[in-house]
Amino acid sequence: MKHGNIQKLTLTGAFAALTAIATLLIQIPSPTKGYINCGDALVNLSAWVLGGAYGAAAAGIGSAMADLISGYTVYAPATLIIKAVMAVVSFAVFSRLSRSKKSFFSLLAGAAAAELVMIAGYAVFAGFLYGSAASAILSVPENIVQGVFGAAASTAVYTAVSRRSTKLNGLL
């Protein structure tokens, strides 16, 4: 295995752990038996630092681990998929828009697109899980709150760290 691959796998594991920690750090229970958390900030950061595939692995595994640790096991399979797709979408939008110029806008657009995936994904899951459109609709406001925080936090952290770190810029 090449040195670059080992480094990328190590960073993927570290981002998965950080995602789980951020998700576990603050959990506000919601009416749909889920919880609002800070993990989405790490989902986007994983995507932007690691790229689509590795970012998806870190985001999905870390977030699903947090569900398992927290006792929200019924959510873990959906979380694994939703958070992985979020990372892929976040990276795709960010990289597409930043081809001409890396900008705050490309970060925010990537994060916003990912959060829309999260909102829709959990609404669909809630609808299936509880068998009603009302449950799906009930999950939307809480996920909007989580999404706004996740997009703002990830954009702010990435901007601050990337301006100060030549090593981080070298990974991108």
C-alpha positions in Angstrom: 0.0 0.0 0.0 1.3 3.4 -0.9 2.1 6.1 1.7 -0.6 8.4 0.4 -3.2 5.6 0.7 -2.2 4.9 4.3 -2.4 8.6 5.2 -5.9 8.9 3.6 -7.1 5.8 5.4 -5.8 7.1 8.7 -7.4 10.5 8.1 -10.6 8.7 7.2 -10.6 6.9 10.5 -9.8 10.1 12.4 -12.6 11.9 10.7 -15.0 9.0 11.4 -14.1 9.3 15.1 -14.4 13.1 15.1 -17.8 12.8 13.4 -19.0 10.3 16.0 -17.7 12.6 18.8 -19.3 15.7 17.3 -22.6 13.8 17.0 -22.5 12.5 20.5 -21.3 15.8 22.1 -24.6 17.6 22.0 -27.8 15.7 21.5 -31.2 17.4 21.7 -34.0 14.9 21.6 -36.7 15.6 19.0 -40.4 14.7 18.7 -39.7 12.1 16.0 -37.6 10.1 18.5 -34.3 11.2 16.9 -32.0 14.0 18.0 -30.5 17.3 16.8 -26.7 17.2 16.9 -23.5 18.9 15.7 -22.2 16.0 13.5 -23.1 17.6 10.2 -20.3 20.0 10.5 -17.9 17.1 10.4 -19.8 15.4 7.6 -19.1 18.4 5.3 -15.5 18.8 6.6 -14.8 15.1 5.9 -16.0 15.6 2.4 -14.0 18.7 1.7 -10.8 17.4 3.2 -10.9 13.7 2.1 -12.9 13.8 -1.1 -16.1 12.1 -2.1 -15.4 8.4 -1.4 -13.3 8.7 1.7 -15.4 11.5 3.0 -18.5 9.4 2.6 -16.9 6.6 4.5 -15.9 8.8 7.4 -19.2 10.6 7.5 -21.4 7.5 7.2 -19.5 5.3 9.6 -18.9 8.0 12.2 -22.5 9.1 12.2 -23.9 5.6 12.3 -21.5 4.7 15.1 -22.9 7.6 17.1 -26.5 6.3 16.6 -25.4 2.8 17.8 -23.6 4.2 20.8 -26.6 6.5 21.7 -29.1 3.7 21.5 -30.7 5.0 18.3 -30.0 1.7 16.5 -33.1 1.9 14.3 -31.6 5.0 12.7 -28.1 3.6 12.2 -28.6 2.0 8.7 -30.4 5.1 7.4 -27.8 7.4 8.9 -25.0 5.4 7.3 -26.6 6.0 3.9 -27.8 9.5 4.4 -24.6 10.9 5.8 -22.5 9.1 3.1 -24.7 10.6 0.4 -24.4 14.0 2.1 -20.6 13.9 1.9 -20.6 12.9 -1.7 -23.1 15.7 -2.6 -21.2 18.2 -0.5 -17.9 17.3 -2.2 -19.4 17.3 -5.7 -21.0 20.7 -5.4 -18.0 22.2 -3.7 -15.5 20.8 -6.2 -17.6 21.7 -9.2 -18.1 25.3 -8.0 -14.5 25.8 -6.8 -12.9 24.8 -10.1 -12.8 28.4 -11.2 -12.1 29.8 -7.7 -12.1 28.4 -4.2 -14.6 30.5 -2.4 -16.8 30.8 0.6 -19.8 30.5 -1.8 -18.6 27.0 -3.0 -18.3 25.8 0.6 -21.7 27.1 1.6 -23.4 25.8 -1.5 -21.8 22.3 -1.0 -22.9 22.3 2.7 -26.4 23.6 1.8 -26.9 20.9 -0.9 -25.7 18.2 1.6 -28.1 19.5 4.3 -31.0 19.3 1.8 -30.1 15.6 1.3 -30.2 15.2 5.1 -33.6 16.9 5.5 -35.2 14.9 2.6 -33.5 11.6 3.7 -34.7 11.7 7.2 -38.2 12.8 6.2 -38.5 9.8 3.9 -37.0 7.5 6.6 -39.4 8.9 9.2 -42.3 8.4 6.9 -41.4 4.7 6.3 -40.5 4.1 9.9 -43.6 5.5 11.5 -45.9 4.9 8.5 -47.2 8.4 8.1 -46.7 11.5 6.2 -47.2 13.5 9.4 -44.1 11.9 10.9 -42.1 12.8 7.8 -43.3 16.4 7.9 -42.7 16.6 11.7 -39.0 15.7 11.2 -38.4 18.6 8.8 -38.1 21.6 11.1 -35.7 19.9 13.5 -33.5 18.8 10.6 -33.6 22.3 9.2 -32.2 23.6 12.5 -29.5 20.9 12.5 -28.7 21.6 8.8 -28.3 25.4 9.2 -25.9 24.9 12.1 -24.0 22.1 10.3 -23.6 24.3 7.1 -22.6 27.4 9.0 -20.2 25.6 11.3 -18.5 23.5 8.6 -18.0 26.5 6.3 -16.6 28.7 9.1 -14.2 26.0 10.4 -13.0 25.0 7.0 -12.4 28.7 6.0 -10.6 29.5 9.2 -8.4 26.4 9.2 -7.6 26.3 5.5 -6.3 29.9 5.6 -3.9 29.1 8.4 -2.8 25.6 7.5 -0.6 24.9 4.5 -0.8 21.2 5.3 -4.6 21.2 5.0 -4.3 23.0 1.7 -1.8 20.4 0.5 -4.4 17.6 1.2 -7.0 19.3 -1.0 
